[in-house]
Amino acid sequence: MAENVIITKKARENLVKARAGAIVLPKITGMAFGNGGVDADGGVITPEEGQAGLASEIFRKEINGYEFTEDTTCRYSCTLEEQECAGEDISEVGLYDENGDIACIKNFKAKGKDGDMEMTFYLDDVF
């Protein structure tokens, strides 16, 4: 796994409980966007294992869909429409489940979002 991606502790707790049959695993329903994934110099910050959410969340949106790119990989996609997050520098995304809990966080170099364009983000959930 890349060093700029983590599966949150909450997501791992849900996985182990679901495997035991104690809960039904909540499905991924959306993507959260933030601008806290880089430091003051623009360097990508590695998310921390105990992190429960994005460093600076600014927007949430339901995913467009998903596809299984390999037997153990699910790729989620989410498109920001023209007006959504206009003027923001997005540098972190997270997958959230139907309970609203962040399951996965990925940080990357800031991507400027103009108000006259759509942007589609993809995030792979790899096991």
N, CA, C and O atoms as a printed pandas DataFrame, in Angstrom:
     atom_number atom_name residue_name chain_id  residue_number  x_coord  y_coord  z_coord
0              1         N          MET        A               1    0.844   -1.180    0.000
1              2        CA          MET        A               1    0.000    0.000    0.000
2              3         C          MET        A               1    0.891    1.245    0.000
3              4         O          MET        A               1    1.929    1.260    0.661
4              5         N          ALA        A               2    0.506    2.256   -0.713
5              6        CA          ALA        A               2    1.268    3.506   -0.769
6              7         C          ALA        A               2    1.284    4.176    0.603
7              8         O          ALA        A               2    0.363    3.996    1.401
8              9         N          GLU        A               3    2.322    4.940    0.868
9             10        CA          GLU        A               3    2.438    5.560    2.187
10            11         C          GLU        A               3    1.493    6.742    2.387
11            12         O          GLU        A               3    1.357    7.223    3.511
12            13         N          ASN        A               4    0.858    7.210    1.364
13            14        CA          ASN        A               4   -0.060    8.339    1.506
14            15         C          ASN        A               4   -1.520    7.904    1.576
15            16         O          ASN        A               4   -2.426    8.718    1.393
16            17         N          VAL        A               5   -1.748    6.597    1.845
17            18        CA          VAL        A               5   -3.103    6.049    1.952
18            19         C          VAL        A               5   -3.200    5.216    3.224
19            20         O          VAL        A               5   -2.285    4.458    3.547
20            21         N          ILE        A               6   -4.314    5.358    3.949
21            22        CA          ILE        A               6   -4.553    4.515    5.119
22            23         C          ILE        A               6   -5.987    4.001    5.124
23            24         O          ILE        A               6   -6.893    4.631    4.580
24            25         N          ILE        A               7   -6.168    2.856    5.744
25            26        CA          ILE        A               7   -7.498    2.384    6.114
26            27         C          ILE        A               7   -7.643    2.750    7.583
27            28         O          ILE        A               7   -6.781    2.410    8.392
28            29         N          THR        A               8   -8.713    3.434    7.934
29            30        CA          THR        A               8   -8.863    3.938    9.300
30            31         C          THR        A               8   -9.074    2.807   10.303
31            32         O          THR        A               8   -9.474    1.699    9.944
32            33         N          LYS        A               9   -8.800    3.112   11.552
33            34        CA          LYS        A               9   -9.006    2.133   12.621
34            35         C          LYS        A               9  -10.468    1.712   12.683
35            36         O          LYS        A               9  -10.759    0.532   12.880
36            37         N          LYS        A              10  -11.397    2.658   12.517
37            38        CA          LYS        A              10  -12.828    2.349   12.546
38            39         C          LYS        A              10  -13.181    1.334   11.459
39            40         O          LYS        A              10  -13.945    0.401   11.706
40            41         N          ALA        A              11  -12.632    1.510   10.266
41            42        CA          ALA        A              11  -12.909    0.578    9.173
42            43         C          ALA        A              11  -12.363   -0.808    9.495
43            44         O          ALA        A              11  -13.020   -1.808    9.207
44            45         N          ARG        A              12  -11.175   -0.882   10.086
45            46        CA          ARG        A              12  -10.603   -2.179   10.460
46            47         C          ARG        A              12  -11.425   -2.840   11.560
47            48         O          ARG        A              12  -11.611   -4.057   11.552
48            49         N          GLU        A              13  -11.919   -2.039   12.511
49            50        CA          GLU        A              13  -12.795   -2.577   13.561
50            51         C          GLU        A              13  -14.059   -3.160   12.946
51            52         O          GLU        A              13  -14.494   -4.248   13.323
52            53         N          ASN        A              14  -14.649   -2.435   11.997
53            54        CA          ASN        A              14  -15.856   -2.935   11.323
54            55         C          ASN        A              14  -15.579   -4.231   10.568
55            56         O          ASN        A              14  -16.406   -5.142   10.581
56            57         N          LEU        A              15  -14.425   -4.321    9.912
57            58        CA          LEU        A              15  -14.081   -5.531    9.166
58            59         C          LEU        A              15  -13.983   -6.748   10.081
59            60         O          LEU        A              15  -14.546   -7.799    9.777
60            61         N          VAL        A              16  -13.280   -6.613   11.188
61            62        CA          VAL        A              16  -13.110   -7.759   12.078
62            63         C          VAL        A              16  -14.438   -8.165   12.718
63            64         O          VAL        A              16  -14.693   -9.355   12.904
64            65         N          LYS        A              17  -15.282   -7.197   13.055
65            66        CA          LYS        A              17  -16.595   -7.511   13.635
66            67         C          LYS        A              17  -17.507   -8.174   12.600
67            68         O          LYS        A              17  -18.263   -9.088   12.928
68            69         N          ALA        A              18  -17.432   -7.711   11.353
69            70        CA          ALA        A              18  -18.256   -8.309   10.292
70            71         C          ALA        A              18  -17.809   -9.733    9.995
71            72         O          ALA        A              18  -18.645  -10.602    9.747
72            73         N          ARG        A              19  -16.512   -9.984   10.015
73            74        CA          ARG        A              19  -16.020  -11.342    9.770
74            75         C          ARG        A              19  -16.488  -12.308   10.843
75            76         O          ARG        A              19  -16.724  -13.485   10.569
76            77         N          ALA        A              20  -16.623  -11.806   12.074
77            78        CA          ALA        A              20  -17.086  -12.652   13.174
78            79         C          ALA        A              20  -18.601  -12.813   13.168
79            80         O          ALA        A              20  -19.137  -13.665   13.875
80            81         N          GLY        A              21  -19.292  -11.999   12.375
81            82        CA          GLY        A              21  -20.745  -12.064   12.324
82            83         C          GLY        A              21  -21.428  -11.175   13.352
83            84         O          GLY        A              21  -22.644  -11.252   13.524
84            85         N          ALA        A              22  -20.656  -10.327   14.042
85            86        CA          ALA        A              22  -21.219   -9.453   15.067
86            87         C          ALA        A              22  -21.968   -8.262   14.472
87            88         O          ALA        A              22  -22.889   -7.737   15.097
88            89         N          ILE        A              23  -21.580   -7.829   13.265
89            90        CA          ILE        A              23  -22.248   -6.705   12.590
90            91         C          ILE        A              23  -22.317   -7.009   11.095
91            92         O          ILE        A              23  -21.640   -7.909   10.597
92            93         N          VAL        A              24  -23.137   -6.251   10.403
93            94        CA          VAL        A              24  -23.134   -6.247    8.940
94            95         C          VAL        A              24  -22.239   -5.096    8.528
95            96         O          VAL        A              24  -22.414   -3.971    8.995
96            97         N          LEU        A              25  -21.284   -5.370    7.657
97            98        CA          LEU        A              25  -20.337   -4.348    7.238
98            99         C          LEU        A              25  -21.066   -3.223    6.505
99           100         O          LEU        A              25  -21.738   -3.472    5.504
100          101         N          PRO        A              26  -20.938   -1.966    7.002
101          102        CA          PRO        A              26  -21.595   -0.854    6.307
102          103         C          PRO        A              26  -20.945   -0.599    4.942
103          104         O          PRO        A              26  -19.720   -0.572    4.826
104          105         N          LYS        A              27  -21.769   -0.414    3.921
105          106        CA          LYS        A              27  -21.224   -0.229    2.579
106          107         C          LYS        A              27  -20.712    1.198    2.392
107          108         O          LYS        A              27  -21.158    2.133    3.058
108          109         N          ILE        A              28  -19.771    1.334    1.472
109          110        CA          ILE        A              28  -19.227    2.641    1.109
110          111         C          ILE        A              28  -20.287    3.365    0.281
111          112         O          ILE        A              28  -20.823    2.815   -0.681
112          113         N          THR        A              29  -20.582    4.606    0.668
113          114        CA          THR        A              29  -21.619    5.359   -0.044
114          115         C          THR        A              29  -21.131    6.685   -0.626
115          116         O          THR        A              29  -21.789    7.249   -1.500
116          117         N          GLY        A              30  -19.989    7.190   -0.153
117          118        CA          GLY        A              30  -19.581    8.492   -0.646
118          119         C          GLY        A              30  -18.112    8.777   -0.485
119          120         O          GLY        A              30  -17.346    7.978    0.052
120          121         N          MET        A              31  -17.741    9.959   -0.977
121          122        CA          MET        A              31  -16.369   10.428   -0.915
122          123         C          MET        A              31  -16.363   11.803   -0.258
123          124         O          MET        A              31  -17.175   12.670   -0.583
124          125         N          ALA        A              32  -15.427   11.984    0.678
125          126        CA          ALA        A              32  -15.229   13.272    1.343
126          127         C          ALA        A              32  -14.001   13.932    0.729
127          128         O          ALA        A              32  -13.037   13.258    0.366
128          129         N          PHE        A              33  -14.045   15.243    0.619
129          130        CA          PHE        A              33  -12.954   16.006    0.013
130          131         C          PHE        A              33  -12.436   17.025    1.019
131          132         O          PHE        A              33  -13.205   17.586    1.799
132          133         N          GLY        A              34  -11.126   17.259    0.996
133          134        CA          GLY        A              34  -10.541   18.214    1.920
134          135         C          GLY        A              34   -9.322   18.890    1.341
135          136         O          GLY        A              34   -8.841   18.543    0.262
136          137         N          ASN        A              35   -8.829   19.876    2.097
137          138        CA          ASN        A              35   -7.651   20.623    1.663
138          139         C          ASN        A              35   -6.518   20.552    2.686
139          140         O          ASN        A              35   -5.642   21.417    2.698
140          141         N          GLY        A              36   -6.528   19.530    3.541
141          142        CA          GLY        A              36   -5.508   19.397    4.572
142          143         C          GLY        A              36   -4.505   18.294    4.339
143          144         O          GLY        A              36   -3.887   17.821    5.293
144          145         N          GLY        A              37   -4.322   17.870    3.113
145          146        CA          GLY        A              37   -3.423   16.761    2.822
146          147         C          GLY        A              37   -1.987   17.155    2.518
147          148         O          GLY        A              37   -1.141   16.294    2.276
148          149         N          VAL        A              38   -1.710   18.454    2.530
149          150        CA          VAL        A              38   -0.351   18.934    2.259
150          151         C          VAL        A              38    0.094   19.896    3.354
151          152         O          VAL        A              38   -0.730   20.491    4.049
152          153         N          ASP        A              39    1.422   20.040    3.497
153          154        CA          ASP        A              39    1.963   20.987    4.462
154          155         C          ASP        A              39    2.087   22.371    3.826
155          156         O          ASP        A              39    1.700   22.566    2.674
156          157         N          ALA        A              40    2.623   23.320    4.571
157          158        CA          ALA        A              40    2.725   24.710    4.100
158          159         C          ALA        A              40    3.581   24.839    2.843
159          160         O          ALA        A              40    3.412   25.787    2.076
160          161         N          ASP        A              41    4.500   23.895    2.625
161          162        CA          ASP        A              41    5.367   23.928    1.442
162          163         C          ASP        A              41    4.794   23.124    0.277
163          164         O          ASP        A              41    5.428   23.020   -0.773
164          165         N          GLY        A              42    3.600   22.556    0.453
165          166        CA          GLY        A              42    2.962   21.777   -0.598
166          167         C          GLY        A              42    3.339   20.313   -0.601
167          168         O          GLY        A              42    2.927   19.570   -1.492
168          169         N          GLY        A              43    4.126   19.880    0.393
169          170        CA          GLY        A              43    4.498   18.469    0.485
170          171         C          GLY        A              43    3.342   17.639    1.008
171          172         O          GLY        A              43    2.598   18.079    1.885
172          173         N          VAL        A              44    3.192   16.450    0.472
173          174        CA          VAL        A              44    2.101   15.567    0.863
174          175         C          VAL        A              44    2.359   15.030    2.271
175          176         O          VAL        A              44    3.443   14.530    2.571
176          177         N          ILE        A              45    1.345   15.143    3.124
177          178        CA          ILE        A              45    1.404   14.645    4.496
178          179         C          ILE        A              45    0.899   13.203    4.491
179          180         O          ILE        A              45   -0.129   12.900    3.886
180          181         N          THR        A              46    1.624   12.326    5.164
181          182        CA          THR        A              46    1.174   10.947    5.285
182          183         C          THR        A              46    0.078   10.883    6.346
183          184         O          THR        A              46    0.301   11.303    7.481
184          185         N          PRO        A              47   -1.101   10.365    5.999
185          186        CA          PRO        A              47   -2.160   10.251    7.004
186          187         C          PRO        A              47   -1.720    9.297    8.118
187          188         O          PRO        A              47   -0.925    8.386    7.888
188          189         N          GLU        A              48   -2.242    9.515    9.321
189          190        CA          GLU        A              48   -1.863    8.699   10.466
190          191         C          GLU        A              48   -2.891    7.600   10.707
191          192         O          GLU        A              48   -4.082    7.773   10.448
192          193         N          GLU        A              49   -2.409    6.477   11.204
193          194        CA          GLU        A              49   -3.248    5.302   11.408
194          195         C          GLU        A              49   -4.469    5.580   12.276
195          196         O          GLU        A              49   -5.545    5.046   12.006
196          197         N          GLY        A              50   -4.330    6.394   13.298
197          198        CA          GLY        A              50   -5.437    6.669   14.206
198          199         C          GLY        A              50   -6.380    7.766   13.737
199          200         O          GLY        A              50   -7.338    8.096   14.435
200          201         N          GLN        A              51   -6.128    8.323   12.587
201          202        CA          GLN        A              51   -6.937    9.410   12.052
202          203         C          GLN        A              51   -8.358    8.917   11.779
203          204         O          GLN        A              51   -8.542    7.912   11.093
204          205         N          ALA        A              52   -9.355    9.613   12.307
205          206        CA          ALA        A              52  -10.748    9.195   12.126
206          207         C          ALA        A              52  -11.422    9.908   10.964
207          208         O          ALA        A              52  -12.491    9.492   10.518
208          209         N          GLY        A              53  -10.810   10.973   10.472
209          210        CA          GLY        A              53  -11.390   11.739    9.382
210          211         C          GLY        A              53  -10.321   12.502    8.644
211          212         O          GLY        A              53   -9.135   12.387    8.954
212          213         N          LEU        A              54  -10.735   13.279    7.670
213          214        CA          LEU        A              54   -9.799   14.114    6.938
214          215         C          LEU        A              54   -9.264   15.212    7.851
215          216         O          LEU        A              54   -9.911   15.583    8.830
216          217         N          ALA        A              55   -8.092   15.723    7.530
217          218        CA          ALA        A              55   -7.493   16.790    8.336
218          219         C          ALA        A              55   -8.307   18.078    8.228
219          220         O          ALA        A              55   -8.435   18.820    9.202
220          221         N          SER        A              56   -8.860   18.342    7.035
221          222        CA          SER        A              56   -9.646   19.559    6.817
222          223         C          SER        A              56  -10.726   19.285    5.764
223          224         O          SER        A              56  -10.599   19.679    4.605
224          225         N          GLU        A              57  -11.780   18.608    6.192
225          226        CA          GLU        A              57  -12.863   18.244    5.273
226          227         C          GLU        A              57  -13.661   19.471    4.863
227          228         O          GLU        A              57  -13.994   20.317    5.693
228          229         N          ILE        A              58  -13.969   19.560    3.551
229          230        CA          ILE        A              58  -14.739   20.698    3.049
230          231         C          ILE        A              58  -16.038   20.299    2.342
231          232         O          ILE        A              58  -16.926   21.134    2.162
232          233         N          PHE        A              59  -16.156   19.007    1.933
233          234        CA          PHE        A              59  -17.330   18.633    1.148
234          235         C          PHE        A              59  -17.488   17.115    1.142
235          236         O          PHE        A              59  -16.500   16.380    1.162
236          237         N          ARG        A              60  -18.739   16.652    1.113
237          238        CA          ARG        A              60  -19.053   15.229    0.959
238          239         C          ARG        A              60  -20.040   15.053   -0.186
239          240         O          ARG        A              60  -20.906   15.893   -0.428
240          241         N          LYS        A              61  -19.877   13.926   -0.884
241          242        CA          LYS        A              61  -20.776   13.648   -1.995
242          243         C          LYS        A              61  -20.873   12.141   -2.199
243          244         O          LYS        A              61  -19.893   11.416   -2.027
244          245         N          GLU        A              62  -22.081   11.674   -2.572
245          246        CA          GLU        A              62  -22.257   10.258   -2.871
246          247         C          GLU        A              62  -21.395    9.874   -4.066
247          248         O          GLU        A              62  -21.190   10.669   -4.983
248          249         N          ILE        A              63  -20.894    8.639   -4.039
249          250        CA          ILE        A              63  -20.067    8.156   -5.149
250          251         C          ILE        A              63  -20.907    8.003   -6.404
251          252         O          ILE        A              63  -22.123    7.822   -6.339
252          253         N          ASN        A              64  -20.235    8.080   -7.557
253          254        CA          ASN        A              64  -20.901    7.817   -8.843
254          255         C          ASN        A              64  -21.125    6.324   -9.005
255          256         O          ASN        A              64  -22.141    5.883   -9.542
256          257         N          GLY        A              65  -20.154    5.557   -8.531
257          258        CA          GLY        A              65  -20.220    4.117   -8.692
258          259         C          GLY        A              65  -18.893    3.483   -8.345
259          260         O          GLY        A              65  -18.002    4.123   -7.787
260          261         N          TYR        A              66  -18.778    2.212   -8.685
261          262        CA          TYR        A              66  -17.557    1.464   -8.415
262          263         C          TYR        A              66  -17.402    0.369   -9.450
263          264         O          TYR        A              66  -18.351    0.008  -10.147
264          265         N          GLU        A              67  -16.185   -0.154   -9.536
265          266        CA          GLU        A              67  -15.903   -1.305  -10.389
266          267         C          GLU        A              67  -14.809   -2.126   -9.731
267          268         O          GLU        A              67  -13.953   -1.589   -9.029
268          269         N          PHE        A              68  -14.844   -3.421   -9.961
269          270        CA          PHE        A              68  -13.805   -4.306   -9.450
270          271         C          PHE        A              68  -12.742   -4.417  -10.524
271          272         O          PHE        A              68  -12.947   -5.071  -11.547
272          273         N          THR        A              69  -11.603   -3.775  -10.290
273          274        CA          THR        A              69  -10.529   -3.777  -11.278
274          275         C          THR        A              69   -9.656   -5.022  -11.178
275          276         O          THR        A              69   -8.970   -5.387  -12.132
276          277         N          GLU        A              70   -9.687   -5.665  -10.023
277          278        CA          GLU        A              70   -9.019   -6.948   -9.789
278          279         C          GLU        A              70   -9.868   -7.693   -8.764
279          280         O          GLU        A              70  -10.823   -7.135   -8.225
280          281         N          ASP        A              71   -9.523   -8.946   -8.495
281          282        CA          ASP        A              71  -10.295   -9.732   -7.536
282          283         C          ASP        A              71  -10.334   -9.097   -6.146
283          284         O          ASP        A              71  -11.317   -9.249   -5.421
284          285         N          THR        A              72   -9.275   -8.392   -5.777
285          286        CA          THR        A              72   -9.186   -7.815   -4.429
286          287         C          THR        A              72   -9.109   -6.296   -4.441
287          288         O          THR        A              72   -8.633   -5.696   -3.476
288          289         N          THR        A              73   -9.570   -5.663   -5.518
289          290        CA          THR        A              73   -9.535   -4.200   -5.635
290          291         C          THR        A              73  -10.866   -3.673   -6.135
291          292         O          THR        A              73  -11.393   -4.134   -7.148
292          293         N          CYS        A              74  -11.402   -2.697   -5.411
293          294        CA          CYS        A              74  -12.614   -2.001   -5.838
294          295         C          CYS        A              74  -12.261   -0.530   -6.061
295          296         O          CYS        A              74  -11.728    0.122   -5.164
296          297         N          ARG        A              75  -12.552   -0.014   -7.238
297          298        CA          ARG        A              75  -12.274    1.383   -7.575
298          299         C          ARG        A              75  -13.576    2.178   -7.503
299          300         O          ARG        A              75  -14.528    1.915   -8.236
300          301         N          TYR        A              76  -13.589    3.160   -6.598
301          302        CA          TYR        A              76  -14.744    4.051   -6.434
302          303         C          TYR        A              76  -14.490    5.334   -7.208
303          304         O          TYR        A              76  -13.350    5.786   -7.310
304          305         N          SER        A              77  -15.549    5.922   -7.755
305          306        CA          SER        A              77  -15.414    7.193   -8.477
306          307         C          SER        A              77  -16.447    8.189   -7.964
307          308         O          SER        A              77  -17.544    7.826   -7.539
308          309         N          CYS        A              78  -16.055    9.455   -8.021
309          310        CA          CYS        A              78  -16.942   10.540   -7.604
310          311         C          CYS        A              78  -16.582   11.781   -8.408
311          312         O          CYS        A              78  -15.415   12.170   -8.475
312          313         N          THR        A              79  -17.576   12.393   -9.010
313          314        CA          THR        A              79  -17.363   13.581   -9.841
314          315         C          THR        A              79  -17.863   14.824   -9.127
315          316         O          THR        A              79  -19.009   14.888   -8.684
316          317         N          LEU        A              80  -16.985   15.806   -9.025
317          318        CA          LEU        A              80  -17.384   17.123   -8.528
318          319         C          LEU        A              80  -17.878   17.935   -9.715
319          320         O          LEU        A              80  -17.162   18.107  -10.701
320          321         N          GLU        A              81  -19.099   18.429   -9.615
321          322        CA          GLU        A              81  -19.667   19.254  -10.678
322          323         C          GLU        A              81  -19.004   20.636  -10.663
323          324         O          GLU        A              81  -18.246   20.963   -9.750
324          325         N          GLU        A              82  -19.297   21.426  -11.670
325          326        CA          GLU        A              82  -18.629   22.723  -11.844
326          327         C          GLU        A              82  -18.643   23.579  -10.580
327          328         O          GLU        A              82  -17.602   24.103  -10.183
328          329         N          GLN        A              83  -19.804   23.732   -9.942
329          330        CA          GLN        A              83  -19.927   24.630   -8.806
330          331         C          GLN        A              83  -19.404   24.026   -7.497
331          332         O          GLN        A              83  -19.148   24.761   -6.543
332          333         N          GLU        A              84  -19.244   22.710   -7.440
333          334        CA          GLU        A              84  -18.846   22.043   -6.202
334          335         C          GLU        A              84  -17.353   22.210   -5.946
335          336         O          GLU        A              84  -16.524   21.842   -6.779
336          337         N          CYS        A              85  -17.025   22.761   -4.804
337          338        CA          CYS        A              85  -15.637   22.993   -4.364
338          339         C          CYS        A              85  -14.888   23.967   -5.263
339          340         O          CYS        A              85  -13.659   23.939   -5.308
340          341         N          ALA        A              86  -15.599   24.818   -5.971
341          342        CA          ALA        A              86  -14.953   25.802   -6.844
342          343         C          ALA        A              86  -14.028   26.695   -6.021
343          344         O          ALA        A              86  -14.405   27.181   -4.955
344          345         N          GLY        A              87  -12.826   26.904   -6.523
345          346        CA          GLY        A              87  -11.841   27.754   -5.860
346          347         C          GLY        A              87  -11.032   27.037   -4.787
347          348         O          GLY        A              87  -10.148   27.641   -4.179
348          349         N          GLU        A              88  -11.313   25.770   -4.545
349          350        CA          GLU        A              88  -10.593   25.010   -3.510
350          351         C          GLU        A              88   -9.390   24.280   -4.108
351          352         O          GLU        A              88   -9.372   23.946   -5.293
352          353         N          ASP        A              89   -8.396   24.044   -3.268
353          354        CA          ASP        A              89   -7.251   23.209   -3.618
354          355         C          ASP        A              89   -7.413   21.898   -2.866
355          356         O          ASP        A              89   -7.107   21.812   -1.677
356          357         N          ILE        A              90   -7.889   20.890   -3.557
357          358        CA          ILE        A              90   -8.197   19.611   -2.931
358          359         C          ILE        A              90   -6.919   18.779   -2.840
359          360         O          ILE        A              90   -6.219   18.578   -3.832
360          361         N          SER        A              91   -6.629   18.295   -1.621
361          362        CA          SER        A              91   -5.406   17.517   -1.418
362          363         C          SER        A              91   -5.629   16.260   -0.579
363          364         O          SER        A              91   -4.671   15.581   -0.211
364          365         N          GLU        A              92   -6.878   15.951   -0.280
365          366        CA          GLU        A              92   -7.187   14.732    0.459
366          367         C          GLU        A              92   -8.605   14.292    0.122
367          368         O          GLU        A              92   -9.508   15.112   -0.042
368          369         N          VAL        A              93   -8.778   12.980    0.023
369          370        CA          VAL        A              93  -10.097   12.399   -0.165
370          371         C          VAL        A              93  -10.236   11.218    0.784
371          372         O          VAL        A              93   -9.251   10.609    1.201
372          373         N          GLY        A              94  -11.470   10.914    1.109
373          374        CA          GLY        A              94  -11.745    9.759    1.952
374          375         C          GLY        A              94  -13.028    9.096    1.517
375          376         O          GLY        A              94  -13.962    9.758    1.064
376          377         N          LEU        A              95  -13.069    7.795    1.655
377          378        CA          LEU        A              95  -14.306    7.058    1.431
378          379         C          LEU        A              95  -15.067    7.014    2.743
379          380         O          LEU        A              95  -14.483    6.752    3.795
380          381         N          TYR        A              96  -16.371    7.271    2.688
381          382        CA          TYR        A              96  -17.166    7.135    3.904
382          383         C          TYR        A              96  -18.266    6.110    3.680
383          384         O          TYR        A              96  -18.719    5.875    2.559
384          385         N          ASP        A              97  -18.681    5.503    4.804
385          386        CA          ASP        A              97  -19.688    4.449    4.724
386          387         C          ASP        A              97  -21.073    4.987    5.052
387          388         O          ASP        A              97  -21.240    6.171    5.343
388          389         N          GLU        A              98  -22.058    4.104    5.000
389          390        CA          GLU        A              98  -23.449    4.509    5.213
390          391         C          GLU        A              98  -23.711    5.022    6.622
391          392         O          GLU        A              98  -24.758    5.620    6.872
392          393         N          ASN        A              99  -22.771    4.799    7.560
393          394        CA          ASN        A              99  -22.887    5.367    8.910
394          395         C          ASN        A              99  -22.217    6.725    9.010
395          396         O          ASN        A              99  -22.268    7.371   10.056
396          397         N          GLY        A             100  -21.581    7.167    7.914
397          398        CA          GLY        A             100  -20.890    8.452    7.903
398          399         C          GLY        A             100  -19.447    8.381    8.361
399          400         O          GLY        A             100  -18.773    9.409    8.435
400          401         N          ASP        A             101  -18.956    7.180    8.672
401          402        CA          ASP        A             101  -17.583    7.008    9.137
402          403         C          ASP        A             101  -16.611    6.948    7.966
403          404         O          ASP        A             101  -16.876    6.292    6.959
404          405         N          ILE        A             102  -15.486    7.637    8.108
405          406        CA          ILE        A             102  -14.440    7.592    7.092
406          407         C          ILE        A             102  -13.730    6.240    7.187
407          408         O          ILE        A             102  -13.270    5.852    8.262
408          409         N          ALA        A             103  -13.642    5.529    6.072
409          410        CA          ALA        A             103  -13.039    4.200    6.042
410          411         C          ALA        A             103  -11.624    4.202    5.477
411          412         O          ALA        A             103  -10.820    3.334    5.817
412          413         N          CYS        A             104  -11.318    5.162    4.624
413          414        CA          CYS        A             104  -10.035    5.200    3.928
414          415         C          CYS        A             104   -9.686    6.656    3.645
415          416         O          CYS        A             104  -10.565    7.454    3.319
416          417         N          ILE        A             105   -8.410    7.003    3.769
417          418        CA          ILE        A             105   -7.956    8.379    3.497
418          419         C          ILE        A             105   -6.771    8.322    2.553
419          420         O          ILE        A             105   -5.860    7.513    2.730
420          421         N          LYS        A             106   -6.789    9.193    1.542
421          422        CA          LYS        A             106   -5.661    9.333    0.613
422          423         C          LYS        A             106   -5.309   10.811    0.501
423          424         O          LYS        A             106   -6.172   11.652    0.251
424          425         N          ASN        A             107   -4.027   11.111    0.691
425          426        CA          ASN        A             107   -3.506   12.470    0.527
426          427         C          ASN        A             107   -2.674   12.536   -0.748
427          428         O          ASN        A             107   -2.068   11.545   -1.154
428          429         N          PHE        A             108   -2.648   13.709   -1.374
429          430        CA          PHE        A             108   -1.932   13.889   -2.638
430          431         C          PHE        A             108   -1.645   15.368   -2.838
431          432         O          PHE        A             108   -2.156   16.208   -2.098
432          433         N          LYS        A             109   -0.827   15.691   -3.841
433          434        CA          LYS        A             109   -0.534   17.089   -4.150
434          435         C          LYS        A             109   -1.837   17.824   -4.455
435          436         O          LYS        A             109   -2.755   17.258   -5.049
436          437         N          ALA        A             110   -1.907   19.075   -4.049
437          438        CA          ALA        A             110   -3.131   19.869   -4.196
438          439         C          ALA        A             110   -3.535   19.998   -5.663
439          440         O          ALA        A             110   -2.715   20.275   -6.539
440          441         N          LYS        A             111   -4.833   19.784   -5.897
441          442        CA          LYS        A             111   -5.434   19.933   -7.228
442          443         C          LYS        A             111   -6.402   21.109   -7.170
443          444         O          LYS        A             111   -7.402   21.050   -6.455
444          445         N          GLY        A             112   -6.121   22.160   -7.903
445          446        CA          GLY        A             112   -6.996   23.330   -7.931
446          447         C          GLY        A             112   -8.281   23.017   -8.668
447          448         O          GLY        A             112   -8.261   22.404   -9.735
448          449         N          LYS        A             113   -9.406   23.442   -8.092
449          450        CA          LYS        A             113  -10.722   23.173   -8.699
450          451         C          LYS        A             113  -11.322   24.481   -9.174
451          452         O          LYS        A             113  -11.720   25.312   -8.357
452          453         N          ASP        A             114  -11.391   24.675  -10.475
453          454        CA          ASP        A             114  -12.005   25.857  -11.061
454          455         C          ASP        A             114  -13.517   25.689  -11.112
455          456         O          ASP        A             114  -14.025   24.568  -11.094
456          457         N          GLY        A             115  -14.235   26.810  -11.175
457          458        CA          GLY        A             115  -15.687   26.799  -11.179
458          459         C          GLY        A             115  -16.313   26.494  -12.523
459          460         O          GLY        A             115  -17.537   26.424  -12.628
460          461         N          ASP        A             116  -15.502   26.309  -13.553
461          462        CA          ASP        A             116  -16.059   26.037  -14.877
462          463         C          ASP        A             116  -15.676   24.651  -15.387
463          464         O          ASP        A             116  -15.679   24.395  -16.591
464          465         N          MET        A             117  -15.343   23.756  -14.445
465          466        CA          MET        A             117  -14.949   22.419  -14.853
466          467         C          MET        A             117  -15.398   21.369  -13.850
467          468         O          MET        A             117  -15.545   21.647  -12.660
468          469         N          GLU        A             118  -15.614   20.157  -14.352
469          470        CA          GLU        A             118  -15.883   19.009  -13.500
470          471         C          GLU        A             118  -14.555   18.313  -13.220
471          472         O          GLU        A             118  -13.626   18.387  -14.024
472          473         N          MET        A             119  -14.471   17.638  -12.078
473          474        CA          MET        A             119  -13.300   16.817  -11.750
474          475         C          MET        A             119  -13.801   15.480  -11.220
475          476         O          MET        A             119  -14.673   15.435  -10.353
476          477         N          THR        A             120  -13.245   14.390  -11.747
477          478        CA          THR        A             120  -13.598   13.072  -11.256
478          479         C          THR        A             120  -12.420   12.496  -10.494
479          480         O          THR        A             120  -11.288   12.503  -10.976
480          481         N          PHE        A             121  -12.702   11.997   -9.297
481          482        CA          PHE        A             121  -11.695   11.380   -8.445
482          483         C          PHE        A             121  -11.957    9.891   -8.381
483          484         O          PHE        A             121  -13.106    9.449   -8.359
484          485         N          TYR        A             122  -10.881    9.123   -8.351
485          486        CA          TYR        A             122  -10.941    7.675   -8.234
486          487         C          TYR        A             122  -10.135    7.264   -7.011
487          488         O          TYR        A             122   -9.054    7.802   -6.768
488          489         N          LEU        A             123  -10.648    6.323   -6.248
489          490        CA          LEU        A             123   -9.937    5.836   -5.081
490          491         C          LEU        A             123  -10.093    4.321   -5.034
491          492         O          LEU        A             123  -11.207    3.798   -5.007
492          493         N          ASP        A             124   -8.952    3.624   -5.027
493          494        CA          ASP        A             124   -8.952    2.165   -5.009
494          495         C          ASP        A             124   -8.944    1.663   -3.578
495          496         O          ASP        A             124   -8.144    2.116   -2.759
496          497         N          ASP        A             125   -9.820    0.740   -3.280
497          498        CA          ASP        A             125   -9.864    0.020   -2.011
498          499         C          ASP        A             125   -9.219   -1.329   -2.297
499          500         O          ASP        A             125   -9.804   -2.163   -2.988
500          501         N          VAL        A             126   -8.003   -1.551   -1.763
501          502        CA          VAL        A             126   -7.206   -2.713   -2.117
502          503         C          VAL        A             126   -7.037   -3.624   -0.917
503          504         O          VAL        A             126   -6.702   -3.165    0.175
504          505         N          PHE        A             127   -7.268   -4.922   -1.115
505          506        CA          PHE        A             127   -7.076   -5.933   -0.069
506          507         C          PHE        A             127   -6.120   -6.996   -0.549
507          508         O          PHE        A             127   -5.827   -7.940    0.185
